[in-house]
Amino acid sequence: MIKESLDTFLQDIASDRTCLVSPSGVITVRELREAAQQLVKKTPSIKGRAVALCGLTPHELITALVAFDGYARSMLLLPASLSEEVTTMLVNAAGCEWRFDSLKEQPARLNEHKEGCSELQPTTWILATSGTTGTPKLIEHSLETLSRTVKRNVSRGGEYTWGLVYDPFRFAGLQVVLQSLLSGSQLCIPSERDINTQVRYFSDSRVNALSATPSLWRKLLMTEGIHHLPLRQITLGGEIADQGILDALKQIFPQARIIHIYASTEAGAAFAVQDGRAGFPLEWVDGGDAPVHIRISERNHLMLKPAQLPGGEEIHNRIDRDGYLDTQDMVKVEGERVFFLGRASGVINVGGNKVNPEEVENCIREMSDVADVVVFGKKSSMLGQLVVAEVLAAHDGDRTELKKAILQHCRARMENWQVPAMIKFVNTLAENAAGKRERIN
Amino acid sequence: MKEKILETMREIAADSDLTLVSHIDDSTVLLESGLDSLGFAILVASLEEKLGYDPFSMMDEPVYPRTLGEFVAVYERFAP
């Protein structure tokens, strides 16, 4: 057996403790472990194999993670929101041998089958990035890289009930699942997507710990029920936490511990800032009491060197000679503080959803009425950033009609958050000295 | 001010293929008005273009309004 797996961690937690709460019922640690053991018994062929977990329910996913961590060679986690075409491609790219679409049925055996390996190794967790550039990339993690910032205090953990507002197949949601499981807390899983219903359910379930993006927190603060939650732990991640949202949360929940986490699918969980201020202390750079080795490159990119980096070619290409990973996040130093500015690549972050400006530009350029277009992010006090398009029309004509046509064209081909929030018609497009379009953030 | 805000809400709903609830008054809860959170963010950005200010980036103590009445009051309070 593997020395440390999700199941071995659960052994340390009182078995009658509740670990999952959902509208369909309450599950204790014992019940979760038993369900996982049954799953292992039912599917002996998974041992040492590469398995794909596709679009399972949150409850099924958690059972499968407990069952297969330390048992399967690798687990590929793919959310239900991916198309079948992308899912199949990623399952192949990850070399998966078995595929689950539900735990109610036996997994499907895939063509690719490697030589069996008898020795069990720590399981590789493979996640898909949520980037919108073409197809998602696969990033290899382990239980360790995923749970680096997780506080594992099982006796204190029992005091917390976490609310799950993210997709557990994604990095941010998985962090909440692991935080909750590894510290013996309860995880409250709502079945409805409507935010008011979710908050009411959290309130009924006495949720006192929540992790969300700054944009989602702004939205949560606009619901009535949120003020009634007895929050003791507030976590922000996934986009830049500004001072405004940190202050608002402090004001409404003065008793809560408020932290913002710097983490990404690529770098894993890196560090948590707990002093209630935006950015992080400058003394963490190049030494000091930093939770991870931090540098700032000449181009003002944040460079990180965690104890263990995730694998995969994508990561390998971004590591410098000293072993630091280029996070592609731009920072600036002001006094004794380092602040985040946004992505170096010009990627726009709309409430935690990443938008590649080139992709939107290409989409709009398909239209014959458009001569050219430049897309960039505009600061938004609500969602962090919004997508703005400056359009050079191909000929004179009704701008209102053209705007409508562009929006329709985009909406039919892209996700809502990729569709420009604003379209401006201009006579020339801004270019910088190098002839490259300027992306104004 | 309220009329300007309502007019902008209607424009955004039309652009975004969203339908506003048939009756909107001061007590209408913003998240139940028919605009989603993206639509709401676009509303704030569009009003900044029209009015020249974004009260939510000007607040020392951030307030997140729940109803249309509260939202209008925020804009009136910060009007230059």
Interface residues (C-beta under 8 A of the other chain):
Chain A: I195 N196 S215 R218 K219 L221 M222 T223 E224 G244 I245 D247 A248 Q251 V350 G351 K378 K379 S380 S381 M382 L383 L386 K403 K404 L407 R411 N416 W417 V419 A421 M422
Chain B: D15 S16 D17 V29 L30 L31 E32 D36 S37 L38 F40 A41 I42 V44 A45 S46 E49 D54 F56 S57 M59 E61 P62 V63 Y64 P65 R66
